[in-house]
Amino acid sequence: MDDDALVRAGLSMILGGTPDLTVVGEAADGSEVVRAVAACRPDVVLMDIRMPRLDGLAATEALRALPRPPEVLVLTTFDADEHVLRALRAGAGGFLLKDTPPVEIVRAVRRVAAGEATLSPTVTRTLIEHVTAGTPADPRRERAARLIAALTERERAVAVALGRGHTNAEIAAELFMSVATVKAYVSRLLTRLGLNNRVQVALLVHDAGLV
């Protein structure tokens, strides 16, 4: 979803030329997104932030409110934009910079489709610190600390590892668990915390000041 026809064409060529990926539709405006998703039923939506009429933030929120929403991968030209964090808080599975190499775009789509976070390592810390920094009395920080405090020690350890951007395999090695057990813990965390994906868990951990 991008208002730039050249960007859409480029993404279609990159993704459409990959054997295990299929481009099922596109839209030039955020107001077209929900209708396009209903018609095409994609697994992953690449979403630009700045679009006419309805921007990518509102469109992401609308998609994630659907009964069976697709995963959303946000596109941005900025590496420290609080709008991206708003999209992640709304349930987007991650973000990419528009100058991301094609092979990384393909890898990111696959990861998001598999339920893995896709957070660019060069900008994630800047983004999160830019938006989640606050005073100890910040309501968001207080809420996050309260939710994290209700977790078991093991759940908290997995949550903190997610906050550091670790993959399931890395968490398994760090905590001496199997990958299957890590996946079970992640699912349990999402249920207990009332969140949509591991990115939101990571943001909650940052809000709580644990990373």
N, C-alpha and C positions, 0 to 999 in steps of 0.2 A: 504494500500500500504506500504509494509515493506519488506526489503531484508532478514529478519530473519524469516525462516520458522516456528520456534517455536512461535514467537510473532504472526504471522498470524494465526497459529492454535489456539492459546489461545484466540485471539480476535474473531475468528469464533465461538468458543465454547461459549464464553460469550454472544455475540450478537445473534447467532443462537438459543440459548436456551431461548431467550426472546420472548414471544408470538407475540408481535406487531412489531418485527423487523425481517428482512430477509436479510441474507448475499447473495448478488447476484453475487459476483465475488471478485477476489483478484489479485494483481500484485506484483512482486518482484523487479521491477525496475521502476524508474520514467519515463523512455522512453516508458513504456507499458501503462501508466496511461490513456492517452487520448483515445487510442484504446480500452482499457478495459471499460472505461466509455461509449464510443459510443456503445459498444456491450451490456453492462449490464444496462445502464441508471439508476444508483443509485441516491437516494435523497441526501445521505451524503457519503463523502469519508473520511476515516481515513488515514491521510498522514504522513509518517515518514519523518523526515528532511534529514537524511543521508542515501542515497541510491547510488548504483553505476551508472555510465553513466550519468543519469540525476537526480539531487537531488530533494528533495521534494519542495524546494522553486521554482525552475523553473517549476516543474510539477504543482504546485498550480497556478502559473501565467498563465500557458497554459490552465488549466481547467477553471479558472475564465474569460478567454477571449472567451470561447465558447458562442454561442448564448443563450443557456439555461443551464447554468452551475450548477452542483451539489454544495451543501454546502461542505466546506472543514474543517475538524477538524484536526489540526496539532498535531503530537505526538513528544515529545522531551524528552531527558534524562537530560536536563539542565534547571535550573530555572532562568537563567539570560543570555540568548542567543539572540543576536541581530538578528540572522537569523529568529527566530520565529516572531519578529516584522515585518521583511520584508514580511513574509508570511501573517501576518494579514493585512498589508498595501495592499497586492495584492488581498485581499478579502476573506481570510479564516475566518470562523465563530468563531474561537477560538483555544485553544490548551489544551492539556492534558499532564501531565507528565506520563511516562510509568509505574510508580508505583502507578498510580491512582487505587483505589479499583474498582472491577468490577461493583458494583452498581452505582458508580459515572460515569463510562464510559457509561453505558446504559443511565443514566439520561442526560449526556452531548449530546449524539447522538440525543435523543428526543428533547432537547432544540434547538440544531442547526437546526434540521429538521423543527422546528416550527419558525425559524427566530430569536431565542434568542441567545445572546452572551454566550459563554462558556469560561470564563476566570478564571483560578484557582486563588482564592483569596490570596493564599499564595505566589504567584509569580508575579501577574499582576503588582503591583506597582513597583517592582524591575525591571521587564522587560521594562516597559514604561519609567521609569526614566533613565534607562541605555542607551536607544537609543534616546529618544526625548529631553534629556537635551541639551541645546545649548545657545548660546549668544543671546541677544535681536536682533541682526542683522542677525541671522540665517534665510536664505531664506524660509525654511520650516515653521519657527515660524511666519514670516511675512505673508506668504500666509495663514496660518491657522487663524491668527488674522483678516485678511481681510475678509475671508469667514464667520467667526463667527460674525463679526461686521455687516454684511449684513442681519443677521437674525432678526426677531422680538424679543421682550423681552421674549415672551412665548416660542418661538422656542429655544432661547438661554438657557432658564431654563431647558427645556427638554434635550437639548444637553449636558449641564453640568451634569445633573443627569445620563445620559448615560455614561459620562466620569467617573463617580464615581462607575460605575458597577451596578447601580440599575436596578431591573426588572421593567416591565411595571406596575405591581401592586404597587411596592414601589414608583414609580414616581407618579402614580395616587394619592396615599395617601399623598405624600409630597406636591404636587401642587394642591390638591383638584380638581382633574379631574377624569373622568371615564376612565377605562382601554381602552375602545374603542376609546376615544378621544386621549389618549396617543399613541395608535397604529397609529392613523391618523397623529399625529404630527411626529412620527418616519418616516412614509412613506414620508411625506412632506419634512422632513430634508434630507432624502436620495436623493430625486429628486432635491432639491435646491442646495445641496452640491455636487451632481454628484458622490455619493458614493454607494457602493454595499450593505453594511450592517451596523448594529449598532456598531460593533467593530471599523469600520473605523471612525465613528462619534466620538467614545470615544478617539481614537488616535488623531483625529484632535483637540479635546478639550484639550488634554494634550499638543499637539504641541503649542497651543495658550497660554499655561500657565494658564489656568483657573481652573485646578485641580492639 
